[in-house]
């Protein structure tokens, strides 16, 4: 393999790695900051978690033996 093709391949992978790192950095920078503990507790108190809906009740009825 010639010296020129080795350099071109190394340059390609270096640019590819730099682009990947820049993409990850941009993704992390654009994410919203984490909610404070008080906001998380208030969100849970509103009922955003598990709810027993009709289709869940139907599923429970079908799993009984």
MODELLER restraints for C-alpha pairs under 7 A, 6 or more apart:
rsr = mdl.restraints
at = mdl.atoms
